[in-house]
Amino acid sequence: MYKKIHIPKRTFTVIEELAERRLDYVLSFFTDLSRKEAKKIVENGLVLVNNKLITFPSKKIKKGDKIIILEAEEESTPEPKIIYEDEYVIVVNKPSGLLTEKIGSEKGTALSEILKNKGRIAYPVHRLDCETSGIIIFAKTNSAKQFLIDEFKNRRVNKTYISVVEGIIHPQKGILKGELRKSKEYAETHYEVMQILKSATLLKLMPRTGRTHQLRLQLAQIGHPIIGDKRYYNIKRTKIFFKRQALHSHRINFIHPETKRWVAFSAPIPDDLKRLIEDLRP
């Protein structure tokens, strides 16, 4: 279930003592929000500075700036849903807002920890970004873990994602392939246009390689970043707001580590992404 927190609309004018401070600091000064809570509402698009939407908590504020916190019902992250489980694998529908697992100093709640706290053995064999929702697999034995890692490495796992991207993509079907700019690694993704929306495109994406942030990078490189992507998407171009990256892991096919038979699982498009698609339909 979702836990709803009501955030009332508030308006402030920045005083001289707060000039050149970060936006999240200023919000925590004027309200009873913690810095962490202030950062979250900024990133979720609930704050205007001088009537402009700002999504960067580190923005420096000037004396006289007018800050508006928009009224909203802020929803906490829902519980993940186990779609399938046996002695060897767990298939989960991951909600947006959960890490797959914590690596290094990453902050946030990890799906692997939630599963372990419920008494389950859960070895991650691939990852989804924190903001990406949908299907993800965990292994329950060391042998299943190694088998599935090898399957991913050898490109024998078929994945399908649903995404809303900026702009209109042509042609209707195609292949994105070539080096990623930063890593110089080869990446390949097949795509199909599902629907042309207002200033956006609903896409089906089938990655053939598994590079880090592959879909986000490839789409940004061709000038069609994923709506809501905080690194690559610029809301000023389209005025389309979405509080997370509009990317959902919809379907996965893989060989079961024990039976050696192909299995397939899917996760329905979540409500927030459905609402975005409906809002953008011509």
BAMIFI-943094 format. One record per atom (N, C-alpha, C): residue number from 1; z, y, x. Coordinates in steps of 0.1 Angstrom, whole numbers, plus 2048, in hexadecimal, padded with zeros to 3 digits. Layout:
<atoms>
ATOM   resi    zz    yy    xx
ATOM    NUM     Z     Y     X
...
</atoms>
This chain:
<atoms>
ATOM   resi    zz    yy    xx
ATOM      1   800   7F4   808
ATOM      1   800   800   800
ATOM      1   800   80C   809
ATOM      2   7FA   817   804
ATOM      2   7FA   824   80A
ATOM      2   807   82B   807
ATOM      3   80D   832   811
ATOM      3   818   83B   80F
ATOM      3   813   849   80F
ATOM      4   814   851   804
ATOM      4   80E   85E   804
ATOM      4   819   869   807
ATOM      5   815   872   80F
ATOM      5   81E   87D   813
ATOM      5   817   88A   80E
ATOM      6   81E   892   806
ATOM      6   818   89E   801
ATOM      6   819   8AA   80B
ATOM      7   80E   8B0   80F
ATOM      7   80E   8BB   818
ATOM      7   80A   8C8   810
ATOM      8   814   8D1   80D
ATOM      8   810   8DD   805
ATOM      8   808   8E7   80D
ATOM      9   800   8EF   806
ATOM      9   7F8   8F9   80D
ATOM      9   801   904   812
ATOM     10   7FF   908   81F
ATOM     10   807   913   825
ATOM     10   7FE   91C   82D
ATOM     11   802   929   82D
ATOM     11   7FA   933   835
ATOM     11   804   93A   83E
ATOM     12   800   93C   84B
ATOM     12   808   944   855
ATOM     12   7FF   94D   85C
ATOM     13   805   958   861
ATOM     13   7FF   961   86B
ATOM     13   806   960   878
ATOM     14   7FF   95E   883
ATOM     14   805   95B   890
ATOM     14   80C   968   895
ATOM     15   818   967   899
ATOM     15   81F   972   89F
ATOM     15   81D   972   8AE
ATOM     16   821   97D   8B4
ATOM     16   81E   97F   8C3
ATOM     16   825   975   8CB
ATOM     17   831   970   8C8
ATOM     17   838   967   8D0
ATOM     17   831   959   8D1
ATOM     18   828   957   8C7
ATOM     18   821   94A   8C7
ATOM     18   813   94B   8CD
ATOM     19   80F   956   8D1
ATOM     19   801   958   8D6
ATOM     19   7FF   94F   8E2
ATOM     20   7F3   949   8E3
ATOM     20   7EF   940   8EE
ATOM     20   7F6   933   8EE
ATOM     21   7FD   930   8E3
ATOM     21   803   922   8E2
ATOM     21   7F9   919   8DB
ATOM     22   7FB   90C   8DD
ATOM     22   7F3   902   8D6
ATOM     22   7F4   902   8C7
ATOM     23   7EA   8FF   8C0
ATOM     23   7EA   8FF   8B1
ATOM     23   7F5   8F5   8AC
ATOM     24   7F6   8E9   8B2
ATOM     24   801   8E0   8AD
ATOM     24   80F   8E6   8AF
ATOM     25   811   8ED   8BA
ATOM     25   81E   8F3   8BC
ATOM     25   821   8FE   8B2
ATOM     26   817   906   8AF
ATOM     26   818   911   8A5
ATOM     26   81C   90B   897
ATOM     27   815   900   893
ATOM     27   817   8FA   886
ATOM     27   825   8F5   886
ATOM     28   82A   8EE   890
ATOM     28   838   8E9   890
ATOM     28   842   8F4   890
ATOM     29   83F   900   896
ATOM     29   848   90C   895
ATOM     29   849   911   887
ATOM     30   83E   912   880
ATOM     30   83F   918   872
ATOM     30   843   90E   868
ATOM     31   843   901   86A
ATOM     31   846   8F7   860
ATOM     31   850   8EE   865
ATOM     32   853   8E4   85C
ATOM     32   85C   8D9   860
ATOM     32   855   8CD   866
ATOM     33   848   8CF   869
ATOM     33   841   8C4   86F
ATOM     33   844   8C2   87E
ATOM     34   845   8B5   882
ATOM     34   846   8B3   891
ATOM     34   839   8B6   898
ATOM     35   839   8B6   8A5
ATOM     35   82D   8B8   8AC
ATOM     35   823   8AD   8A9
ATOM     36   828   8A1   8A9
ATOM     36   81F   896   8A6
ATOM     36   819   897   898
ATOM     37   821   89B   88E
ATOM     37   81B   89C   880
ATOM     37   811   8A8   880
ATOM     38   815   8B3   887
ATOM     38   80C   8BE   888
ATOM     38   7FE   8BB   88E
ATOM     39   7FF   8B3   899
ATOM     39   7F3   8AF   89F
ATOM     39   7EA   8A6   896
ATOM     40   7F0   89E   88E
ATOM     40   7E9   895   885
ATOM     40   7E2   89D   87A
ATOM     41   7E9   8A7   874
ATOM     41   7E2   8AE   869
ATOM     41   7D7   8B6   86E
ATOM     42   7D8   8BB   87B
ATOM     42   7CD   8C3   881
ATOM     42   7C1   8B9   882
ATOM     43   7C3   8AE   889
ATOM     43   7B8   8A4   88B
ATOM     43   7B2   89F   87E
ATOM     44   7BA   89F   873
ATOM     44   7B5   89A   867
ATOM     44   7AE   8A5   85E
ATOM     45   7AC   8B1   864
ATOM     45   7A4   8BB   85E
ATOM     45   7AC   8C3   853
ATOM     46   7B9   8C4   854
ATOM     46   7C1   8CB   84A
ATOM     46   7C5   8D9   84E
ATOM     47   7BF   8DE   859
ATOM     47   7C4   8EB   85D
ATOM     47   7B8   8F5   860
ATOM     48   7B9   901   85B
ATOM     48   7AF   90B   85D
ATOM     48   7B5   916   866
ATOM     49   7AD   91B   86F
ATOM     49   7B1   927   877
ATOM     49   7A7   932   874
ATOM     50   7AB   93D   86F
ATOM     50   7A2   948   86B
ATOM     50   796   942   862
ATOM     51   79A   939   859
ATOM     51   791   933   84F
ATOM     51   787   92A   856
ATOM     52   789   925   862
ATOM     52   780   91B   868
ATOM     52   788   90E   86A
ATOM     53   782   903   867
ATOM     53   789   8F6   869
ATOM     53   78A   8F3   878
ATOM     54   796   8F0   87C
ATOM     54   799   8ED   88A
ATOM     54   79F   8DF   88A
ATOM     55   79A   8D7   893
ATOM     55   79E   8C9   894
ATOM     55   7A4   8C6   8A2
ATOM     56   7A6   8D0   8AA
ATOM     56   7AB   8CE   8B8
ATOM     56   7BA   8D4   8B8
ATOM     57   7C4   8CB   8B9
ATOM     57   7D2   8D0   8BA
ATOM     57   7D5   8D9   8C6
ATOM     58   7CD   8D8   8D0
ATOM     58   7CF   8DF   8DD
ATOM     58   7CA   8ED   8DC
ATOM     59   7C3   8F1   8D1
ATOM     59   7BD   8FE   8D1
ATOM     59   7C8   909   8D2
ATOM     60   7C5   913   8DB
ATOM     60   7CE   91E   8DD
ATOM     60   7CD   928   8D2
ATOM     61   7D8   92D   8CD
ATOM     61   7D8   936   8C2
ATOM     61   7DC   944   8C6
ATOM     62   7D5   94E   8C0
ATOM     62   7D7   95C   8C3
ATOM     62   7E0   963   8B9
ATOM     63   7E6   96E   8BE
ATOM     63   7EE   977   8B4
ATOM     63   7E5   97B   8A9
ATOM     64   7EA   97A   89D
ATOM     64   7E3   97F   891
ATOM     64   7DA   974   88B
ATOM     65   7D8   969   891
ATOM     65   7D0   95E   88B
ATOM     65   7D7   95A   87E
ATOM     66   7CE   957   874
ATOM     66   7D3   952   867
ATOM     66   7D1   943   867
ATOM     67   7DC   93C   865
ATOM     67   7DC   92E   864
ATOM     67   7DF   929   856
ATOM     68   7D6   920   851
ATOM     68   7D8   91A   844
ATOM     68   7D9   90B   845
ATOM     69   7E4   905   840
ATOM     69   7E5   8F7   83E
ATOM     69   7E0   8F3   830
ATOM     70   7D6   8EB   82F
ATOM     70   7D1   8E7   822
ATOM     70   7DA   8DE   81B
ATOM     71   7DB   8DF   80E
ATOM     71   7E2   8D5   806
ATOM     71   7DC   8C8   806
ATOM     72   7E4   8BD   808
ATOM     72   7DE   8B0   809
ATOM     72   7E8   8A5   806
ATOM     73   7E3   89A   803
ATOM     73   7EB   88D   802
ATOM     73   7E7   885   80E
ATOM     74   7F0   886   818
ATOM     74   7EE   87F   825
ATOM     74   7F2   870   823
ATOM     75   7E9   867   826
ATOM     75   7EC   859   824
ATOM     75   7EF   852   831
ATOM     76   7F9   84A   831
ATOM     76   7FC   842   83D
ATOM     76   7F3   836   83E
ATOM     77   7F3   830   84A
ATOM     77   7EA   825   84C
ATOM     77   7ED   819   843
ATOM     78   7E4   813   83C
ATOM     78   7E7   807   834
ATOM     78   7E9   7FB   83C
ATOM     79   7EF   7F0   836
ATOM     79   7F1   7E4   83D
ATOM     79   7E4   7DD   840
ATOM     80   7E2   7D7   84C
ATOM     80   7D6   7CE   84E
ATOM     80   7D6   7C2   845
ATOM     81   7CB   7BD   842
ATOM     81   7C9   7B2   839
ATOM     81   7C4   7A6   840
ATOM     82   7CB   79B   840
ATOM     82   7C5   78F   847
ATOM     82   7BB   788   83D
ATOM     83   7AF   787   842
ATOM     83   7A4   782   83A
ATOM     83   7A3   772   83B
ATOM     84   7A6   76D   847
ATOM     84   7A5   75F   84A
ATOM     84   7AF   75C   855
ATOM     85   7B5   750   854
ATOM     85   7BE   74B   85F
ATOM     85   7BE   73C   85F
ATOM     86   7BD   737   86B
ATOM     86   7C0   728   86D
ATOM     86   7C8   727   87A
ATOM     87   7C8   71B   880
ATOM     87   7D0   718   88C
ATOM     87   7CA   71F   898
ATOM     88   7BD   724   897
ATOM     88   7B6   729   8A3
ATOM     88   7B3   738   8A3
ATOM     89   7B0   73D   897
ATOM     89   7AC   74B   896
ATOM     89   7B2   752   88B
ATOM     90   7B3   75F   88C
ATOM     90   7B7   768   881
ATOM     90   7AC   773   87F
ATOM     91   7A7   774   873
ATOM     91   79D   77F   871
ATOM     91   7A4   789   868
ATOM     92   7A3   796   86C
ATOM     92   7AB   7A0   866
ATOM     92   7A2   7AC   862
ATOM     93   7A5   7B2   856
ATOM     93   79E   7BE   852
ATOM     93   7A7   7CA   857
ATOM     94   7A4   7D0   862
ATOM     94   7AC   7DA   868
ATOM     94   7AA   7E8   861
ATOM     95   7B4   7EE   85D
ATOM     95   7B2   7FC   857
ATOM     95   7B0   806   863
ATOM     96   7AA   811   860
ATOM     96   7A9   81C   869
ATOM     96   7B7   821   86C
ATOM     97   7B9   825   879
ATOM     97   7C6   82A   87D
ATOM     97   7CF   821   885
ATOM     98   7CA   814   886
ATOM     98   7D1   80A   88E
ATOM     98   7CA   807   89B
ATOM     99   7D1   807   8A7
ATOM     99   7CB   802   8B3
ATOM     99   7C9   7F3   8B1
ATOM    100   7BF   7ED   8B9
ATOM    100   7BE   7DF   8BA
ATOM    100   7CA   7D9   8C1
ATOM    101   7CC   7DF   8CD
ATOM    101   7D8   7DC   8D6
ATOM    101   7DA   7E8   8DE
ATOM    102   7E6   7E9   8E3
ATOM    102   7EA   7F4   8EC
ATOM    102   7E6   7F0   8FB
ATOM    103   7DF   7FA   901
ATOM    103   7DB   7F8   90F
ATOM    103   7E0   804   917
ATOM    104   7E8   802   921
ATOM    104   7ED   80D   929
ATOM    104   7F7   816   921
ATOM    105   7F4   823   921
ATOM    105   7FD   82C   91A
ATOM    105   7F8   830   90C
ATOM    106   7EF   828   906
ATOM    106   7EA   82B   8F9
ATOM    106   7F6   82D   8EF
ATOM    107   7F5   837   8E6
ATOM    107   7FF   839   8DC
ATOM    107   7FA   835   8CE
ATOM    108   803   830   8C6
ATOM    108   7FF   82C   8B9
ATOM    108   803   81D   8B6
ATOM    109   801   819   8A9
ATOM    109   805   80C   8A5
ATOM    109   7F9   802   8A7
ATOM    110   7FC   7F7   8AD
ATOM    110   7F1   7ED   8B1
ATOM    110   7F1   7E2   8A7
ATOM    111   7E6   7DD   8A3
ATOM    111   7E4   7D2   89A
ATOM    111   7EA   7C5   8A0
ATOM    112   7E8   7C3   8AD
ATOM    112   7ED   7B7   8B3
ATOM    112   7FC   7B7   8B2
ATOM    113   803   7C2   8B3
ATOM    113   811   7C3   8B2
ATOM    113   816   7BF   8A3
ATOM    114   80F   7C4   899
ATOM    114   812   7C2   88B
ATOM    114   811   7B3   889
ATOM    115   806   7AC   88E
ATOM    115   805   79E   88C
ATOM    115   810   796   893
ATOM    116   813   79A   89F
ATOM    116   81E   793   8A6
ATOM    116   82B   795   8A0
ATOM    117   82E   7A1   89A
ATOM    117   83A   7A3   893
ATOM    117   83C   79B   886
ATOM    118   830   796   881
ATOM    118   830   78E   875
ATOM    118   831   77F   87A
ATOM    119   834   77D   886
ATOM    119   835   76F   88B
ATOM    119   828   768   88F
ATOM    120   81E   76F   891
ATOM    120   811   769   894
ATOM    120   80D   76B   8A2
ATOM    121   807   761   8A8
ATOM    121   801   762   8B5
ATOM    121   7F4   769   8B3
ATOM    122   7F1   773   8BB
ATOM    122   7E4   77B   8B9
ATOM    122   7DF   780   8C6
ATOM    123   7D5   77A   8CB
ATOM    123   7CF   77E   8D8
ATOM    123   7C2   786   8D4
ATOM    124   7C1   793   8D8
ATOM    124   7B4   79A   8D5
ATOM    124   7A9   794   8DD
ATOM    125   79D   793   8D7
ATOM    125   791   78E   8DE
ATOM    125   786   799   8DF
ATOM    126   788   7A4   8D7
ATOM    126   780   7AF   8D7
ATOM    126   787   7BB   8D1
ATOM    127   782   7C7   8D1
ATOM    127   789   7D3   8CD
ATOM    127   781   7DB   8C3
ATOM    128   789   7E2   8BA
ATOM    128   783   7EC   8B2
ATOM    128   78B   7F9   8B5
ATOM    129   784   804   8B6
ATOM    129   78A   811   8B7
ATOM    129   795   813   8AD
ATOM    130   79F   81B   8B0
ATOM    130   7AA   81E   8A7
ATOM    130   7A5   823   899
ATOM    131   79B   82C   899
ATOM    131   796   832   88D
ATOM    131   78C   829   886
ATOM    132   787   81E   88C
ATOM    132   77D   815   886
ATOM    132   784   80B   87D
ATOM    133   780   809   871
ATOM    133   785   7FF   868
ATOM    133   77D   7F3   868
ATOM    134   783   7E8   863
ATOM    134   77B   7DC   860
ATOM    134   77F   7CF   868
ATOM    135   776   7C6   868
ATOM    135   778   7B8   86D
ATOM    135   77B   7B8   87C
ATOM    136   785   7B0   87F
ATOM    136   788   7AE   88D
ATOM    136   78F   7A0   88E
ATOM    137   78C   799   89A
ATOM    137   790   78B   89C
ATOM    137   79C   78B   8A6
ATOM    138   7A6   782   8A4
ATOM    138   7B0   77F   8AE
ATOM    138   7B0   770   8B0
ATOM    139   7B3   76C   8BC
ATOM    139   7B4   75D   8BE
ATOM    139   7C3   75A   8BE
ATOM    140   7C6   74D   8BB
ATOM    140   7D4   748   8BA
ATOM    140   7D7   73F   8C5
ATOM    141   7CD   73A   8CC
ATOM    141   7D0   731   8D8
ATOM    141   7C9   736   8E4
ATOM    142   7CD   732   8F0
ATOM    142   7C6   737   8FC
ATOM    142   7B8   732   8FD
ATOM    143   7B6   725   8F8
ATOM    143   7A8   720   8F9
ATOM    143   79F   727   8EF
ATOM    144   7A4   72A   8E3
ATOM    144   79C   732   8DA
ATOM    144   799   740   8DF
ATOM    145   7A3   746   8E5
ATOM    145   7A1   753   8EB
ATOM    145   796   753   8F5
ATOM    146   796   749   8FF
ATOM    146   78C   749   909
ATOM    146   77E   746   903
ATOM    147   77E   73D   8F9
ATOM    147   771   73A   8F3
ATOM    147   76B   746   8ED
ATOM    148   773   74D   8E5
ATOM    148   76E   759   8DE
ATOM    148   76A   764   8E7
ATOM    149   772   766   8F2
ATOM    149   76F   771   8FC
ATOM    149   761   76D   902
ATOM    150   75F   761   905
ATOM    150   752   75C   90B
ATOM    150   747   75F   901
ATOM    151   749   75C   8F4
ATOM    151   73F   75E   8EA
ATOM    151   73B   76D   8E9
ATOM    152   745   775   8E9
ATOM    152   742   784   8E9
ATOM    152   73A   788   8F6
ATOM    153   73E   783   901
ATOM    153   738   786   90E
ATOM    153   72A   782   90E
ATOM    154   727   776   908
ATOM    154   719   770   908
ATOM    154   711   774   8FC
ATOM    155   716   77E   8F4
ATOM    155   70F   784   8E9
ATOM    155   70B   77A   8DE
ATOM    156   715   771   8DB
ATOM    156   713   767   8D1
ATOM    156   71B   76A   8C4
ATOM    157   721   776   8C4
ATOM    157   728   77A   8B8
ATOM    157   720   785   8B1
ATOM    158   71D   784   8A5
ATOM    158   715   78D   89D
ATOM    158   71E   797   895
ATOM    159   71C   7A4   898
ATOM    159   725   7AE   891
ATOM    159   71C   7B8   889
ATOM    160   721   7BC   87E
ATOM    160   71A   7C6   876
ATOM    160   724   7D1   872
ATOM    161   720   7DD   875
ATOM    161   728   7E9   872
ATOM    161   721   7F1   867
ATOM    162   729   7F9   860
ATOM    162   724   803   856
ATOM    162   728   810   85B
ATOM    163   71F   81A   85C
ATOM    163   723   827   861
ATOM    163   71C   832   859
ATOM    164   722   83E   859
ATOM    164   71B   84A   854
ATOM    164   71A   853   860
ATOM    165   70D   857   863
ATOM    165   70A   85F   86F
ATOM    165   704   86D   86B
ATOM    166   705   876   874
ATOM    166   700   883   871
ATOM    166   6F0   883   871
ATOM    167   6EA   88A   868
ATOM    167   6DC   88C   868
ATOM    167   6D4   880   861
ATOM    168   6C7   882   861
ATOM    168   6BF   878   85B
ATOM    168   6B8   870   866
ATOM    169   6BA   863   865
ATOM    169   6B4   85A   870
ATOM    169   6A7   854   86C
ATOM    170   69D   855   874
ATOM    170   690   84F   873
ATOM    170   68D   847   880
ATOM    171   686   83C   87F
ATOM    171   681   835   873
ATOM    171   68C   82D   86C
ATOM    172   689   826   861
ATOM    172   693   81F   859
ATOM    172   69A   813   861
ATOM    173   692   80D   86A
ATOM    173   698   803   873
ATOM    173   695   806   881
ATOM    174   69E   802   88A
ATOM    174   69B   804   898
ATOM    174   6A5   7FE   8A1
ATOM    175   6A3   800   8AE
ATOM    175   6AB   7FA   8B8
ATOM    175   6AF   806   8C2
ATOM    176   6BC   808   8C4
ATOM    176   6C1   811   8CD
ATOM    176   6C4   809   8DA
ATOM    177   6BD   80C   8E5
ATOM    177   6C0   805   8F1
ATOM    177   6BE   80E   8FD
ATOM    178   6C5   80A   908
ATOM    178   6C4   812   914
ATOM    178   6D2   814   91A
ATOM    179   6D3   81C   925
ATOM    179   6DF   81E   92C
ATOM    179   6E8   828   924
ATOM    180   6F5   825   923
ATOM    180   6FF   82F   91E
ATOM    180   700   83A   929
ATOM    181   701   846   925
ATOM    181   701   851   92F
ATOM    181   70C   850   93A
ATOM    182   718   84E   936
ATOM    182   723   84E   93F
ATOM    182   724   842   948
ATOM    183   724   836   941
ATOM    183   727   82A   948
ATOM    183   71A   824   94E
ATOM    184   70E   828   94A
ATOM    184   702   823   94F
ATOM    184   700   814   94B
ATOM    185   708   80F   942
ATOM    185   706   801   93D
ATOM    185   6FB   800   933
ATOM    186   6F4   7F5   933
ATOM    186   6EA   7F3   929
ATOM    186   6F1   7F0   91B
ATOM    187   6EC   7F6   911
ATOM    187   6F1   7F3   903
ATOM    187   6E5   7F2   8F9
ATOM    188   6E7   7E9   8F0
ATOM    188   6DD   7E7   8E6
ATOM    188   6E3   7E5   8D8
ATOM    189   6DE   7ED   8CE
ATOM    189   6E2   7EC   8C0
ATOM    189   6D6   7ED   8B7
ATOM    190   6D5   7E3   8AE
ATOM    190   6CB   7E4   8A3
ATOM    190   6D1   7EB   897
ATOM    191   6C9   7F3   890
ATOM    191   6CE   7FB   885
ATOM    191   6C4   7FA   879
ATOM    192   6C9   7FC   86D
ATOM    192   6C1   7FD   861
ATOM    192   6C7   808   859
ATOM    193   6BF   811   854
ATOM    193   6C3   81C   84B
ATOM    193   6C6   816   83D
ATOM    194   6D2   817   838
ATOM    194   6D6   812   82B
ATOM    194   6D3   81D   820
ATOM    195   6D5   829   823
ATOM    195   6D3   834   81A
ATOM    195   6D3   842   821
ATOM    196   6CA   84A   81C
ATOM    196   6C9   858   821
ATOM    196   6D3   860   818
ATOM    197   6DC   867   81F
ATOM    197   6E6   86F   818
ATOM    197   6E3   87E   81A
ATOM    198   6EC   887   815
ATOM    198   6EB   895   818
ATOM    198   6EF   898   826
ATOM    199   6E5   89C   82E
ATOM    199   6E8   89F   83C
ATOM    199   6EE   894   844
ATOM    200   6EC   888   83F
ATOM    200   6F2   87C   846
ATOM    200   6EA   86F   842
ATOM    201   6ED   865   84A
ATOM    201   6E6   858   847
ATOM    201   6F1   84D   847
ATOM    202   6F0   844   83D
ATOM    202   6F8   838   83D
ATOM    202   6F1   82D   844
ATOM    203   6F7   827   84E
ATOM    203   6F1   81E   857
ATOM    203   6F8   810   857
ATOM    204   6F0   806   85A
ATOM    204   6F5   7F9   85D
ATOM    204   6F2   7F7   86C
ATOM    205   6FC   7F4   874
ATOM    205   6FA   7F3   883
ATOM    205   6FE   7E5   887
ATOM    206   6F5   7DF   88F
ATOM    206   6F7   7D1   895
ATOM    206   6F7   7D2   8A4
ATOM    207   702   7D4   8AB
ATOM    207   702   7D5   8B9
ATOM    207   6FF   7C7   8C0
ATOM    208   6F7   7C7   8CA
ATOM    208   6F3   7BB   8D1
ATOM    208   6FB   7BA   8DE
ATOM    209   700   7C5   8E3
ATOM    209   709   7C5   8EE
ATOM    209   717   7CB   8EA
ATOM    210   721   7CA   8F2
ATOM    210   72E   7CE   8EE
ATOM    210   735   7D8   8F7
ATOM    211   72E   7E3   8FA
ATOM    211   733   7ED   903
ATOM    211   73E   7F5   8FC
ATOM    212   747   7FB   904
ATOM    212   752   803   8FF
ATOM    212   74C   80F   8F8
ATOM    213   750   812   8EB
ATOM    213   74B   81D   8E3
ATOM    213   73C   81D   8E2
ATOM    214   736   811   8E2
ATOM    214   727   810   8E2
ATOM    214   720   818   8D7
ATOM    215   724   815   8CA
ATOM    215   71E   81B   8BF
ATOM    215   71F   82A   8BF
ATOM    216   72B   82E   8C2
ATOM    216   72E   83D   8C2
ATOM    216   725   844   8CC
ATOM    217   725   83E   8D8
ATOM    217   71D   844   8E3
ATOM    217   70E   844   8E0
ATOM    218   709   838   8DC
ATOM    218   6FA   838   8D9
ATOM    218   6F6   841   8CE
ATOM    219   6FE   842   8C3
ATOM    219   6FA   84B   8B9
ATOM    219   6FB   85A   8BD
ATOM    220   705   85D   8C5
ATOM    220   706   86B   8CA
ATOM    220   6FB   86E   8D3
ATOM    221   6F6   864   8DB
ATOM    221   6EC   867   8E5
ATOM    221   6DE   86A   8DE
ATOM    222   6DC   865   8D2
ATOM    222   6D0   867   8CB
ATOM    222   6D1   873   8C1
ATOM    223   6DD   87A   8C2
ATOM    223   6DE   886   8B9
ATOM    223   6E3   883   8AB
ATOM    224   6E9   877   8A9
ATOM    224   6EE   873   89C
ATOM    224   6FC   86E   89D
ATOM    225   705   876   8A1
ATOM    225   713   871   8A3
ATOM    225   719   86C   896
ATOM    226   723   863   897
ATOM    226   72A   85E   88B
ATOM    226   732   869   885
ATOM    227   731   86B   878
ATOM    227   738   875   871
ATOM    227   747   873   873
ATOM    228   74E   87E   877
ATOM    228   75D   87D   879
ATOM    228   761   879   888
ATOM    229   757   875   890
ATOM    229   75A   871   89E
ATOM    229   760   87E   8A5
ATOM    230   76C   87D   8A9
ATOM    230   773   889   8AF
ATOM    230   76E   88D   8BD
ATOM    231   767   884   8C3
ATOM    231   761   887   8D0
ATOM    231   753   88C   8D0
ATOM    232   74B   886   8C7
ATOM    232   73C   889   8C7
ATOM    232   737   891   8BB
ATOM    233   73F   891   8B0
ATOM    233   73A   897   8A4
ATOM    233   73F   8A6   8A3
ATOM    234   735   8AF   8A0
ATOM    234   739   8BD   89E
ATOM    234   738   8C1   88F
ATOM    235   743   8C3   889
ATOM    235   743   8C6   87B
ATOM    235   73B   8D2   877
ATOM    236   73A   8DC   881
ATOM    236   733   8E8   87E
ATOM    236   724   8E6   87A
ATOM    237   71E   8DC   87F
ATOM    237   710   8DA   87D
ATOM    237   70D   8D6   86E
ATOM    238   716   8CD   868
ATOM    238   713   8C8   85B
ATOM    238   71D   8CC   850
ATOM    239   729   8D0   855
ATOM    239   734   8D3   84B
ATOM    239   739   8C7   844
ATOM    240   736   8BB   849
ATOM    240   73B   8AF   842
ATOM    240   748   8AB   849
ATOM    241   753   8AB   842
ATOM    241   75F   8A7   847
ATOM    241   763   899   843
ATOM    242   768   891   84D
ATOM    242   76E   884   84B
ATOM    242   779   883   855
ATOM    243   785   87E   851
ATOM    243   790   87F   85A
ATOM    243   790   875   865
ATOM    244   787   86B   865
ATOM    244   786   862   870
ATOM    244   777   85F   872
ATOM    245   774   857   87C
ATOM    245   766   854   87F
ATOM    245   761   84A   874
ATOM    246   756   84D   86E
ATOM    246   751   845   863
ATOM    246   74A   839   867
ATOM    247   752   82F   86C
ATOM    247   74D   823   872
ATOM    247   755   817   86D
ATOM    248   74F   80D   868
ATOM    248   756   802   862
ATOM    248   750   7F5   867
ATOM    249   758   7EC   86C
ATOM    249   753   7DE   870
ATOM    249   753   7D6   864
ATOM    250   746   7D4   85F
ATOM    250   744   7CE   852
ATOM    250   743   7BF   852
ATOM    251   73D   7B9   85C
ATOM    251   73B   7AA   85B
ATOM    251   73A   7A5   869
ATOM    252   73F   798   86B
ATOM    252   73E   792   878
ATOM    252   73B   783   876
ATOM    253   732   77E   87E
ATOM    253   72F   770   87F
ATOM    253   732   76A   88D
ATOM    254   738   75F   88D
ATOM    254   73B   759   89A
ATOM    254   73D   74A   899
ATOM    255   73D   743   8A4
ATOM    255   73F   735   8A5
ATOM    255   74E   732   8A6
ATOM    256   753   72A   89D
ATOM    256   761   727   89C
ATOM    256   765   720   8A9
ATOM    257   770   724   8B0
ATOM    257   773   71E   8BD
ATOM    257   777   70F   8BC
ATOM    258   77B   70A   8B1
ATOM    258   77F   6FC   8AF
ATOM    258   774   6F4   8A9
ATOM    259   76F   6F8   89D
ATOM    259   765   6F0   896
ATOM    259   757   6F1   89C
ATOM    260   755   6FC   8A3
ATOM    260   747   700   8A9
ATOM    260   73D   702   89F
ATOM    261   741   706   893
ATOM    261   738   709   888
ATOM    261   738   719   886
ATOM    262   72C   71E   882
ATOM    262   72C   72C   87F
ATOM    262   734   730   873
ATOM    263   73C   73A   874
ATOM    263   743   740   869
ATOM    263   740   74F   867
ATOM    264   742   754   85B
ATOM    264   73F   762   859
ATOM    264   74A   768   850
ATOM    265   74D   774   853
ATOM    265   757   77C   84B
ATOM    265   753   78A   849
ATOM    266   757   790   83E
ATOM    266   754   79E   83C
ATOM    266   760   7A6   837
ATOM    267   75F   7B3   839
ATOM    267   76A   7BC   833
ATOM    267   763   7C7   82B
ATOM    268   768   7C9   81F
ATOM    268   761   7D3   816
ATOM    268   763   7E1   81C
ATOM    269   759   7E9   819
ATOM    269   75A   7F7   81D
ATOM    269   767   7FE   818
ATOM    270   76F   804   820
ATOM    270   77C   809   81B
ATOM    270   77A   816   812
ATOM    271   784   819   80A
ATOM    271   783   823   800
ATOM    271   77F   831   806
ATOM    272   785   834   811
ATOM    272   782   842   817
ATOM    272   773   843   81B
ATOM    273   76D   838   820
ATOM    273   75F   839   824
ATOM    273   756   838   817
ATOM    274   75B   831   80D
ATOM    274   753   831   800
ATOM    274   753   83F   7FA
ATOM    275   75E   846   7FB
ATOM    275   75E   853   7F5
ATOM    275   755   85D   7FD
ATOM    276   755   85B   80A
ATOM    276   74C   864   812
ATOM    276   73D   861   80E
ATOM    277   739   854   80D
ATOM    277   72C   851   80A
ATOM    277   728   856   7FC
ATOM    278   731   855   7F2
ATOM    278   72F   85A   7E5
ATOM    278   72D   869   7E5
ATOM    279   735   870   7ED
ATOM    279   735   87F   7ED
ATOM    279   728   884   7F3
ATOM    280   722   87B   7FC
ATOM    280   715   880   803
ATOM    280   709   87B   7FD
ATOM    281   70A   873   7F2
ATOM    281   6FE   86E   7EB
ATOM    281   6F6   87A   7E5
ATOM    282   6E9   87A   7E6
ATOM    282   6E1   885   7E1
ATOM    282   6E2   886   7D2
</atoms>
